[in-house]
Amino acid sequence: MPVRVRPDASRVKVGGRYDGPHGPALVVAVTAPPVDGRATDMALRAVAKALGVRASAVTLRVGAASRDKVLTVTGPSTELAERVAELLGGRA
């Protein structure tokens, strides 16, 4: 699942769409700075919470040092697909 991380945001929010290099991406705003992987770690936890899965169910596949990332999420695929579609329709 492609995501676009917005570090240094005023609050954590998951929702919205960004047309990035990996296709339509879910926007994830986090309060952490883009230093030493802090924004990435917070983004993984935020996505897990938004999708209702354990934090360990969300892993980074591509983009450790980029705002554009690709994540792998394990869980019930039908429920996850519906929740991602709902979040893509929102704004971050």
C-alpha positions as CSV (number, residue, x, y, z in Angstrom):
1,M,0.0,0.0,0.0
2,P,1.6,3.3,-1.0
3,V,1.6,6.2,1.5
4,R,2.8,9.8,1.5
5,V,4.2,10.9,4.9
6,R,3.9,14.5,6.0
7,P,6.3,15.0,8.9
8,D,6.3,17.8,11.4
9,A,2.5,18.2,11.2
10,S,0.5,19.8,14.0
11,R,-1.3,16.5,14.7
12,V,-1.4,12.9,13.6
13,K,-4.0,12.2,10.9
14,V,-4.5,9.4,8.3
15,G,-6.6,10.2,5.3
16,G,-6.5,11.8,1.9
17,R,-5.0,10.9,-1.4
18,Y,-1.7,11.8,-3.0
19,D,-0.8,10.8,-6.6
20,G,2.7,9.7,-6.0
21,P,5.4,7.7,-7.8
22,H,3.9,4.4,-6.5
23,G,0.4,5.2,-7.5
24,P,-2.5,6.7,-5.5
25,A,-1.1,7.0,-1.9
26,L,-2.7,7.4,1.5
27,V,-1.6,10.6,3.2
28,V,-0.2,10.1,6.7
29,A,0.5,13.3,8.7
30,V,2.7,12.8,11.8
31,T,4.1,15.1,14.4
32,A,7.6,13.5,14.4
33,P,10.4,15.1,12.5
34,P,12.0,13.4,9.5
35,V,15.1,12.5,11.5
36,D,16.5,9.0,12.3
37,G,13.4,7.3,11.1
38,R,11.1,8.8,13.7
39,A,8.5,10.0,11.2
40,T,8.5,6.6,9.5
41,D,8.0,4.8,12.8
42,M,5.2,7.1,13.8
43,A,3.6,6.7,10.3
44,L,3.6,2.9,10.6
45,R,1.9,3.1,14.0
46,A,-0.7,5.7,12.8
47,V,-1.6,3.5,9.8
48,A,-2.0,0.4,12.0
49,K,-4.3,2.3,14.3
50,A,-6.3,3.8,11.5
51,L,-6.8,0.3,9.9
52,G,-7.5,-1.4,13.2
53,V,-4.6,-3.8,13.1
54,R,-1.7,-4.5,15.4
55,A,1.4,-2.3,14.9
56,S,3.4,-5.4,14.0
57,A,1.0,-6.1,11.1
58,V,2.3,-3.0,9.2
59,T,5.8,-3.1,7.8
60,L,7.9,-0.9,5.5
61,R,8.7,-2.4,2.1
62,V,10.1,0.6,0.2
63,G,11.1,4.2,1.0
64,A,12.9,4.3,4.4
65,A,14.4,7.7,3.6
66,S,11.6,9.1,1.4
67,R,8.2,10.7,2.0
68,D,6.8,8.3,-0.5
69,K,6.7,4.8,1.0
70,V,5.2,1.4,0.3
71,L,3.8,-0.6,3.2
72,T,2.7,-4.1,3.6
73,V,-0.3,-4.7,5.9
74,T,-1.4,-8.1,7.0
75,G,-4.9,-8.8,8.1
76,P,-8.4,-9.6,6.7
77,S,-8.0,-8.3,3.2
78,T,-11.7,-7.4,2.5
79,E,-11.9,-5.3,5.7
80,L,-8.6,-3.7,5.0
81,A,-9.4,-2.8,1.4
82,E,-12.7,-1.2,2.5
83,R,-11.0,0.8,5.2
84,V,-8.2,2.0,2.9
85,A,-10.7,3.1,0.3
86,E,-12.6,5.0,3.0
87,L,-9.4,6.7,4.1
88,L,-8.3,7.6,0.6
89,G,-11.5,9.6,0.2
90,G,-10.8,11.7,3.3
91,R,-8.3,14.6,3.6
92,A,-5.2,14.9,5.8
